[in-house]
Amino acid sequence: MKKEKIKEVIVVEGKHDTSTLKMYFDCDTIETGGDQVNEQTLERIKNLQQTRGVIVFTDPDSPGEHIRRLIKAYVPEAKHAFIEKQKARTEKKVGVEHASKNDLWDALKHSVTFIPDNQSLQWTDFVDFGLVGDRTLRHKVCLKMKIGPCNAKTCFKRLNEMNIKKEDLLEILEEKA
């Protein structure tokens, strides 16, 4: 069976993530070694971004988000892939290595690039749409946009960095669940 080729280097947390991805895809990875990402690793990621591109694919948990923020600050042009927590968990653990091939592929093919400091949405529109007080509604938007579940502030920031406009958001909200 031919494996799907991924040209970018995938940034993961550890060796189990690498093993799982390599089992399903023809890809290269770089491991952060957990949430204590050092300067040398960040520099390697930055260099890889310039030569091949990178996709940040961390676990859908707090340490994974911490790593993602560190890398995003250091390599703002990197792509980001998100997987839903329930698609990447066992009874006791959560992580990229626990996801199915289809869920991993879906996350990778829908990776997004963020444009730092972009302002395509207004906070007042975001509030008016009910996305600040309604976690369920916000979660629907996050799922649709494949940006992982996030609080109101992070959701607003990510949608802006994806250049989502008021009209786009309205369209998403009007779609049936």
Backbone bond lengths (Angstrom), bond angles and torsions (degrees), N, CA, C in turn:
res aa  C-N    CA-C-N  psi(-1)  N-CA   C-N-CA  omega(-1)  CA-C   N-CA-C  phi
1 M - - - 1.451 - - 1.529 109.30 -
2 K 1.322 115.52 130.36 1.459 121.32 -178.53 1.526 109.96 -78.90
3 K 1.328 115.19 132.84 1.457 120.91 178.92 1.522 110.22 -88.48
4 E 1.328 115.34 144.10 1.458 122.11 175.71 1.534 108.74 -65.40
5 K 1.341 116.76 132.39 1.462 122.03 -179.18 1.526 109.68 -89.93
6 I 1.321 116.06 131.30 1.461 121.60 176.29 1.519 106.96 -117.46
7 K 1.340 116.14 115.87 1.471 119.55 -173.72 1.520 112.88 -74.08
8 E 1.345 116.98 -35.76 1.458 119.85 179.84 1.530 110.12 -72.34
9 V 1.320 115.40 157.52 1.457 121.30 173.65 1.530 106.84 -85.34
10 I 1.319 116.57 131.79 1.457 121.01 -177.56 1.530 108.92 -94.59
11 V 1.323 115.80 125.69 1.465 121.81 178.92 1.526 107.60 -90.69
12 V 1.336 116.15 118.16 1.459 122.31 179.93 1.523 109.55 -125.11
13 E 1.330 115.66 172.60 1.457 119.30 -177.75 1.525 113.25 -82.81
14 G 1.323 117.65 -38.31 1.458 117.70 -174.12 1.513 114.78 -153.01
15 K 1.339 114.49 -178.03 1.468 121.55 -173.66 1.524 112.99 -66.58
16 H 1.331 118.78 -28.75 1.467 120.14 179.18 1.526 110.60 -69.50
17 D 1.334 115.95 -36.69 1.471 120.20 175.05 1.529 109.32 -62.41
18 T 1.319 116.19 -45.94 1.464 121.01 178.26 1.517 110.87 -58.11
19 S 1.329 117.96 -48.04 1.475 121.90 -179.09 1.515 111.34 -57.47
20 T 1.325 116.21 -46.40 1.461 120.14 -178.89 1.520 111.17 -63.41
21 L 1.324 117.47 -47.43 1.465 120.51 -179.47 1.526 111.54 -62.28
22 K 1.327 117.04 -42.40 1.469 120.55 -178.97 1.536 112.08 -69.87
23 M 1.321 116.49 -24.43 1.468 120.39 176.77 1.536 109.41 -66.60
24 Y 1.316 116.77 -35.43 1.462 121.47 -174.85 1.521 115.11 -101.60
25 F 1.330 117.72 -26.76 1.468 121.11 -171.56 1.525 111.54 -131.39
26 D 1.321 114.94 154.43 1.457 121.82 171.68 1.537 104.83 -87.96
27 C 1.336 115.41 98.08 1.461 119.15 -172.91 1.524 111.50 -151.37
28 D 1.311 114.88 165.09 1.453 122.51 172.69 1.523 107.17 -117.02
29 T 1.326 115.26 148.19 1.460 119.70 179.76 1.528 110.03 -130.68
30 I 1.312 113.98 162.39 1.448 121.16 168.50 1.527 105.24 -130.63
31 E 1.317 115.99 132.29 1.459 121.19 -176.69 1.523 110.51 -100.89
32 T 1.332 115.12 134.56 1.461 119.53 179.57 1.518 111.52 -82.11
33 G 1.324 116.90 -20.02 1.458 120.06 -178.77 1.523 111.91 76.21
34 G 1.318 116.46 30.76 1.459 120.10 -179.41 1.514 111.04 99.16
35 D 1.327 115.68 -165.79 1.467 118.57 -172.14 1.529 114.70 -88.00
36 Q 1.307 117.45 6.13 1.468 120.61 175.05 1.530 108.96 -99.00
37 V 1.317 115.94 63.28 1.460 121.90 -177.03 1.524 109.21 -68.01
38 N 1.338 115.76 124.88 1.465 118.68 -178.37 1.531 111.56 -92.55
39 E 1.309 114.90 167.69 1.470 123.06 -177.74 1.526 111.72 -58.85
40 Q 1.317 117.14 -38.51 1.465 121.87 -179.52 1.524 111.01 -63.63
41 T 1.336 117.24 -41.99 1.459 121.38 178.60 1.525 110.23 -66.49
42 L 1.314 116.70 -42.90 1.469 120.39 177.77 1.529 111.13 -60.85
43 E 1.306 116.37 -39.50 1.462 120.93 179.08 1.536 110.46 -66.24
44 R 1.335 117.21 -40.92 1.479 120.84 176.68 1.526 110.60 -61.60
45 I 1.332 116.11 -42.76 1.465 120.62 179.30 1.529 109.96 -62.42
46 K 1.314 116.32 -43.02 1.468 121.27 179.49 1.533 110.60 -61.57
47 N 1.324 116.88 -44.48 1.472 120.93 178.39 1.525 111.66 -64.70
48 L 1.330 116.56 -41.13 1.463 120.08 178.45 1.527 110.99 -65.17
49 Q 1.322 117.18 -36.16 1.462 120.61 177.44 1.520 110.27 -59.59
50 Q 1.322 117.19 -39.28 1.462 121.24 -178.16 1.529 112.42 -73.19
51 T 1.328 117.38 -28.05 1.464 119.73 -177.00 1.525 113.79 -97.96
52 R 1.346 117.62 -42.91 1.468 120.41 -175.65 1.516 114.20 -124.45
53 G 1.313 116.43 -18.90 1.459 120.54 -172.32 1.521 109.02 89.71
54 V 1.319 116.51 152.15 1.467 120.70 177.71 1.523 109.47 -132.99
55 I 1.323 114.43 153.24 1.456 122.69 172.47 1.520 106.53 -122.20
56 V 1.311 117.15 117.51 1.458 122.15 178.06 1.527 106.81 -81.41
57 F 1.331 116.23 119.84 1.466 121.49 -176.01 1.526 108.64 -134.69
58 T 1.318 115.19 78.73 1.461 120.87 -177.00 1.522 110.42 -98.20
59 D 1.330 115.25 167.25 1.462 121.27 -178.73 1.527 110.93 -63.54
60 P 1.340 116.92 149.17 1.465 120.89 179.64 1.532 112.01 -82.47
61 D 1.325 115.26 62.40 1.462 121.37 179.04 1.526 108.62 -145.40
62 S 1.321 116.76 179.98 1.471 120.41 -176.93 1.526 113.41 -59.71
63 P 1.350 118.88 -48.70 1.473 117.72 178.06 1.538 112.40 -60.59
64 G 1.342 116.87 -36.96 1.465 120.26 178.21 1.516 111.74 -63.09
65 E 1.338 116.26 -41.41 1.466 120.75 177.68 1.529 110.95 -66.54
66 H 1.331 116.46 -37.13 1.472 121.04 177.40 1.533 110.09 -60.79
67 I 1.316 116.51 -47.04 1.468 121.53 178.83 1.527 109.99 -61.42
68 R 1.320 116.11 -45.45 1.466 121.59 -179.61 1.533 110.81 -57.34
69 R 1.335 116.83 -45.20 1.472 120.73 179.58 1.525 111.57 -63.62
70 L 1.345 116.84 -41.47 1.468 120.01 178.09 1.523 111.38 -60.24
71 I 1.324 115.65 -47.53 1.465 119.99 -178.33 1.522 110.36 -66.98
72 K 1.327 116.98 -41.19 1.467 121.14 -179.56 1.532 110.68 -60.72
73 A 1.324 117.02 -38.54 1.462 120.64 178.63 1.527 110.90 -67.82
74 Y 1.318 116.94 -34.25 1.468 122.02 -175.95 1.533 111.68 -87.80
75 V 1.345 116.43 -34.71 1.467 122.37 -177.82 1.537 108.02 -132.08
76 P 1.331 117.21 75.71 1.462 120.15 -173.10 1.527 115.06 -62.52
77 E 1.319 117.03 -24.40 1.468 119.76 -177.33 1.532 113.78 -86.28
78 A 1.312 118.24 1.13 1.468 121.90 178.69 1.524 110.80 -65.10
79 K 1.327 116.07 150.01 1.462 121.26 173.30 1.528 107.86 -82.30
80 H 1.333 115.35 158.25 1.456 121.20 178.85 1.519 109.73 -131.95
81 A 1.332 115.98 132.09 1.463 121.98 175.03 1.526 107.36 -113.80
82 F 1.312 115.62 138.65 1.459 121.61 -178.43 1.524 109.17 -124.08
83 I 1.320 115.88 142.02 1.457 120.71 174.90 1.527 107.61 -126.04
84 E 1.320 115.47 140.93 1.455 119.95 179.71 1.522 110.15 -66.06
85 K 1.307 115.62 143.92 1.463 121.77 -178.06 1.533 111.82 -56.54
86 Q 1.334 117.02 -44.27 1.465 119.47 -177.48 1.523 112.95 -69.12
87 K 1.320 117.81 -15.96 1.462 121.42 177.39 1.525 111.66 -92.39
88 A 1.321 117.06 -2.86 1.472 120.91 -176.03 1.521 110.49 -132.77
89 R 1.339 116.11 42.92 1.467 117.05 -176.58 1.514 112.30 -140.66
90 T 1.310 112.71 154.37 1.458 121.74 167.92 1.527 104.67 -110.49
91 E 1.323 117.45 -169.54 1.464 119.49 178.62 1.526 112.17 -61.99
92 K 1.328 116.39 -34.68 1.467 119.99 -173.41 1.521 115.07 -113.70
93 K 1.327 117.71 -17.87 1.464 120.01 -172.99 1.516 111.76 -129.88
94 V 1.329 114.22 157.66 1.460 121.05 173.91 1.523 107.34 -130.06
95 G 1.331 115.91 136.99 1.454 119.28 179.17 1.510 112.43 174.84
96 V 1.309 115.76 157.24 1.458 122.51 179.04 1.527 110.54 -53.36
97 E 1.322 117.31 -36.93 1.473 120.29 -175.58 1.525 113.67 -65.44
98 H 1.330 117.88 -14.44 1.470 121.20 -178.41 1.531 113.22 -95.30
99 A 1.306 118.22 -1.51 1.468 122.11 -176.83 1.529 111.45 -84.07
100 S 1.319 115.40 156.48 1.464 121.15 177.61 1.526 110.25 -77.80
101 K 1.309 115.86 163.08 1.462 121.22 178.79 1.530 110.56 -58.08
102 N 1.327 117.05 -45.46 1.466 120.14 -178.44 1.520 112.10 -62.91
103 D 1.329 116.98 -41.74 1.460 120.16 179.92 1.531 111.21 -68.50
104 L 1.310 116.60 -37.90 1.471 120.15 176.62 1.523 110.53 -64.00
105 W 1.329 116.35 -45.50 1.461 120.77 -179.09 1.525 110.35 -63.46
106 D 1.329 117.08 -41.89 1.456 121.10 178.91 1.533 110.20 -60.04
107 A 1.322 116.71 -44.20 1.466 120.85 179.28 1.530 111.15 -63.76
108 L 1.317 116.71 -45.11 1.468 120.66 -177.62 1.526 112.28 -67.15
109 K 1.326 117.04 -41.22 1.472 118.04 -177.66 1.528 112.14 -74.24
110 H 1.333 116.93 -15.74 1.466 120.24 176.45 1.528 112.09 -105.56
111 S 1.328 116.41 24.77 1.471 118.83 179.66 1.529 109.29 -63.21
112 V 1.316 115.21 149.66 1.457 120.97 -175.69 1.522 111.05 -122.76
113 T 1.319 115.11 153.38 1.452 121.73 174.28 1.521 107.11 -112.02
114 F 1.305 115.75 133.77 1.460 120.71 -179.86 1.521 110.09 -98.62
115 I 1.337 115.94 140.49 1.460 122.40 176.82 1.532 106.22 -102.42
116 P 1.320 117.73 105.49 1.474 119.66 -176.78 1.525 112.47 -57.40
117 D 1.319 114.86 143.01 1.468 123.14 175.45 1.530 114.20 60.59
118 N 1.330 117.76 20.00 1.458 120.59 176.20 1.524 109.15 -75.91
119 Q 1.313 117.29 143.73 1.465 121.19 -178.26 1.524 109.17 -130.54
120 S 1.345 117.14 76.02 1.465 121.25 -179.94 1.523 112.08 -93.66
121 L 1.325 117.56 -19.47 1.467 123.90 179.43 1.518 109.73 -117.65
122 Q 1.292 116.14 149.62 1.457 121.07 174.09 1.529 108.74 -99.25
123 W 1.318 116.93 144.67 1.466 121.74 178.46 1.535 110.12 -59.19
124 T 1.328 117.27 -37.59 1.470 119.79 -179.51 1.523 111.22 -63.40
125 D 1.328 118.07 -38.25 1.468 121.19 176.27 1.522 110.28 -64.99
126 F 1.312 115.44 -43.09 1.469 121.23 179.55 1.532 109.75 -59.26
127 V 1.322 116.44 -43.80 1.470 121.92 178.40 1.530 109.85 -66.87
128 D 1.333 117.12 -46.24 1.466 121.77 -179.19 1.530 112.32 -59.31
129 F 1.323 117.38 -32.94 1.465 121.16 178.14 1.533 111.90 -75.01
130 G 1.322 117.29 -6.11 1.457 121.22 177.57 1.514 114.50 84.93
131 L 1.319 117.05 15.31 1.463 120.10 -174.16 1.522 113.88 -82.74
132 V 1.321 117.03 -8.84 1.462 119.34 177.84 1.521 110.27 -85.18
133 G 1.318 117.39 -45.18 1.458 120.33 -176.25 1.511 115.65 -91.34
134 D 1.324 117.96 -15.71 1.459 121.37 -173.92 1.532 110.59 -110.63
135 R 1.307 114.66 95.66 1.472 120.40 -177.71 1.533 111.97 -61.66
136 T 1.330 117.00 -38.59 1.468 121.41 -179.31 1.527 110.37 -63.39
137 L 1.315 116.01 -44.91 1.463 120.51 178.65 1.525 111.03 -63.82
138 R 1.317 116.27 -44.19 1.473 121.06 178.33 1.528 110.36 -61.97
139 H 1.335 116.52 -41.01 1.463 120.99 178.97 1.532 110.57 -61.51
140 K 1.332 116.50 -38.30 1.467 121.12 177.28 1.534 110.19 -59.46
141 V 1.322 115.60 -44.67 1.470 120.70 179.41 1.536 110.04 -64.48
142 C 1.325 116.64 -45.26 1.474 121.00 179.95 1.526 111.27 -60.48
143 L 1.331 117.14 -42.30 1.473 121.45 178.45 1.524 110.58 -63.50
144 K 1.316 115.91 -46.92 1.462 120.68 -178.90 1.531 111.38 -61.10
145 M 1.324 116.07 -40.08 1.458 120.31 -177.99 1.529 112.87 -85.82
146 K 1.334 116.81 -5.57 1.476 122.66 178.46 1.524 111.64 59.25
147 I 1.354 115.99 46.40 1.468 120.32 -179.51 1.522 112.09 -115.69
148 G 1.310 117.26 12.85 1.454 120.20 179.77 1.520 110.64 74.29
149 P 1.317 117.25 153.92 1.461 119.64 179.37 1.529 109.85 -67.15
150 C 1.314 116.20 140.23 1.457 118.57 179.80 1.524 110.92 -151.49
151 N 1.302 114.74 161.54 1.458 119.86 176.27 1.531 108.45 -71.72
152 A 1.329 115.95 173.39 1.466 120.74 -174.71 1.524 112.59 -58.86
153 K 1.321 116.64 -45.66 1.462 120.65 -177.37 1.536 111.43 -62.14
154 T 1.336 116.72 -45.67 1.466 120.78 -179.69 1.522 111.09 -68.09
155 C 1.326 116.85 -40.93 1.467 120.92 178.06 1.532 110.12 -59.86
156 F 1.322 116.90 -48.25 1.460 121.90 179.12 1.529 110.52 -57.69
157 K 1.324 116.02 -46.04 1.466 121.14 -179.11 1.536 111.02 -63.77
158 R 1.332 116.95 -46.12 1.471 119.86 -178.58 1.522 111.70 -65.41
159 L 1.325 117.53 -41.04 1.467 119.81 178.57 1.529 110.31 -62.64
160 N 1.322 117.40 -41.82 1.468 120.85 176.19 1.517 110.50 -61.97
161 E 1.320 116.33 -44.99 1.473 120.33 -178.36 1.524 112.31 -68.32
162 M 1.333 116.73 -15.79 1.469 121.06 174.61 1.527 110.98 -94.97
163 N 1.325 116.53 2.07 1.455 123.68 179.61 1.536 112.68 65.27
164 I 1.325 116.65 32.56 1.464 121.58 176.71 1.532 107.74 -76.58
165 K 1.312 115.23 130.28 1.467 120.67 -178.71 1.528 109.94 -101.91
166 K 1.316 115.80 168.36 1.468 122.83 -179.10 1.537 110.94 -52.84
167 E 1.329 116.70 -44.35 1.470 121.59 -179.15 1.530 111.38 -63.43
168 D 1.342 116.67 -40.11 1.466 121.25 178.20 1.520 110.31 -62.93
169 L 1.315 115.69 -44.01 1.454 121.59 -178.81 1.528 110.42 -65.20
170 L 1.308 116.84 -41.47 1.462 121.32 177.91 1.529 110.36 -60.30
171 E 1.326 116.35 -42.51 1.465 121.72 178.69 1.530 110.84 -61.13
172 I 1.323 116.77 -43.79 1.468 121.60 179.12 1.526 109.99 -62.44
173 L 1.325 116.37 -43.97 1.452 120.61 -177.19 1.531 112.25 -68.53
174 E 1.318 117.01 -28.50 1.462 120.30 -179.70 1.519 113.11 -80.71
175 E 1.348 117.82 -16.15 1.464 121.54 177.38 1.517 110.19 -66.02
176 K 1.309 114.66 147.42 1.466 119.71 176.49 1.523 108.78 -73.38
177 A 1.314 116.56 145.28 1.475 122.22 -178.33 1.510 111.88 -65.26
